[in-house]
C-alpha cells in the first residue's frame, strides 16, 4: 500500500516499506573561520551553512530525478547533519551529492542496502 509523503510541500507516492532512515553529514565551515565568532554566532553560522546545503541538495535531487525517492529531509540544525527518509537507491546516490561528506544508515536498513547493492 502506498501513501503520500512530502518533501518541501511536494506530494510524493512511495511505498513506506521501501524507505530507510539515513543521516547525511554535510560540509561545514572551517573551524578557524568559526573561531572568530562568539558561541551563539557560531551556531547561527553552522545552521546557515547546513540550510544552504539542504537547499542545494533539494535542487540536486530534482536534477537527478530522485525527488520521488525521498520522502522527507529534516530542517537544518546547528550541526552539519540532515536526517533523510528515502529509498536505498536514493541513499546510495546521495553519497555522491555535492557537499555530502557521509551517508549513515540509522536503522536496520543496512541489511536491505547491502542486499540491494549485492543484487545489482
Secondary structure, DSSP 8 states (H G I E B T S, - for coil): -EEEEEETTEEEEEEGGGEEEEEEEE----HHHHTTS-HHHHHHHHHHHHHHHHHHHHHHHHHTT-GGGEEEE----SSSEEEEEEEHHHHHHHTTSTTEEEEEE-STHHHHHHHHHHT-
